Amino acid sequence: MCGSTQVIRCSCVQRGSFTPYASLWLGMVCPAHLPPFLCSDLAIDVPGHGKVVVDIGYGGTFYAFLSAEQLGLDVCSSKTRDLVSAASAVTEAVKKQFKLHHPESEDLAFLYGTILTDGKDAFSEEPTTNICVFADEQVDRSPTGSGVTARIALQYHKGLIQLNQTRTFRSSTTGSLFTGKAVKATKFGDYNAVVVEVSGEAFYTGTATFTVEEEDPLKFGFLFK
């Protein structure tokens, strides 16, 4: 078994990754995300559900967090469609009732989605389950790397976990697992922040080959005017 360290630019975060590998197996990718920041215990009125209390965390993008129980649901046993509908209602309510701010770029000051949890935020060796509903009611098949980052930051902020305490997060849709831990307290502008390390497994599902022929008049691409 050997390993390599590299920096990977992903959709919402820059990640420093350590990747152990053997042959073509790829696993235990451990990114140290950019420092997250948050707002906790916000009262939001959600149509059809009444008043709920949410936390807003940032781990590369903003999410609203709350237990599914507040919406009369169980993140482990309720139908995915019901969880998606409730989470989407929370997302829309937060967008209307709370203005987000990003200290570095206002282009990032938007709510990407809502993560419903089992409410088990205090440190435990047992996995805690969540479902991430983002963008246009899309559901992540994993516990969500940026979401785990933000959730760890929230738990650390509330004193529910300490530095280097590893928690396991389970996706309610597929059962896939990530682990996460806060590794260093820091500052992000005027915000208190924490650097979070998230680990998970990924597996090859296919390969693709792209061919460029010299005679192709569009081989360098094209632009619409």
Secondary structure as the mmCIF struct_conf table of DSSP 4:
data_model
#
loop_
_struct_conf.conf_type_id
_struct_conf.id
_struct_conf.beg_label_comp_id
_struct_conf.beg_label_asym_id
_struct_conf.beg_label_seq_id
_struct_conf.end_label_comp_id
_struct_conf.end_label_asym_id
_struct_conf.end_label_seq_id
STRN STRN1 CYS A 2 ARG A 9
BEND BEND1 SER A 11 CYS A 12
STRN STRN2 GLN A 14 ALA A 22
TURN_TY1_P TURN_TY1_P1 SER A 23 LEU A 24
STRN STRN3 TRP A 25 LEU A 26
STRN STRN4 VAL A 29 VAL A 29
STRN STRN5 ALA A 32 ALA A 32
HELX_LH_PP_P HELX_LH_PP_P1 HIS A 33 PRO A 36
STRN STRN6 LEU A 38 VAL A 46
TURN_TY1_P TURN_TY1_P2 PRO A 47 HIS A 49
STRN STRN7 GLY A 50 TYR A 58
BEND BEND2 GLY A 59 THR A 61
STRN STRN8 PHE A 62 SER A 67
HELX_RH_3T_P HELX_RH_3T_P1 ALA A 68 LEU A 71
TURN_TY1_P TURN_TY1_P3 GLY A 72 GLY A 72
TURN_TY1_P TURN_TY1_P4 VAL A 75 SER A 77
BEND BEND3 SER A 78 SER A 78
HELX_RH_AL_P HELX_RH_AL_P1 THR A 80 GLN A 97
BEND BEND4 PRO A 103 GLU A 104
HELX_RH_3T_P HELX_RH_3T_P2 GLU A 106 LEU A 108
BEND BEND5 PHE A 110 PHE A 110
STRN STRN9 LEU A 111 THR A 117
BEND BEND6 GLY A 119 GLY A 119
BEND BEND7 ALA A 122 ALA A 122
BEND BEND8 GLU A 125 GLU A 126
STRN STRN10 THR A 128 PHE A 134
TURN_TY1_P TURN_TY1_P5 ALA A 135 GLU A 137
STRN STRN11 GLN A 138 VAL A 139
BEND BEND9 ARG A 141 PRO A 143
HELX_RH_AL_P HELX_RH_AL_P2 GLY A 145 HIS A 157
TURN_TY1_P TURN_TY1_P6 LYS A 158 GLY A 159
BEND BEND10 LEU A 160 ILE A 161
TURN_TY1_P TURN_TY1_P7 LEU A 163 ASN A 164
STRN STRN12 ARG A 167 SER A 171
TURN_TY1_P TURN_TY1_P8 SER A 172 THR A 174
STRN STRN13 LEU A 177 PHE A 188
TURN_TY1_P TURN_TY1_P9 GLY A 189 ASP A 190
STRN STRN14 TYR A 191 SER A 199
STRN STRN15 GLY A 200 GLY A 200
TURN_TY1_P TURN_TY1_P10 GLU A 214 GLU A 215
TURN_TY1_P TURN_TY1_P11 PRO A 217 PHE A 220
#
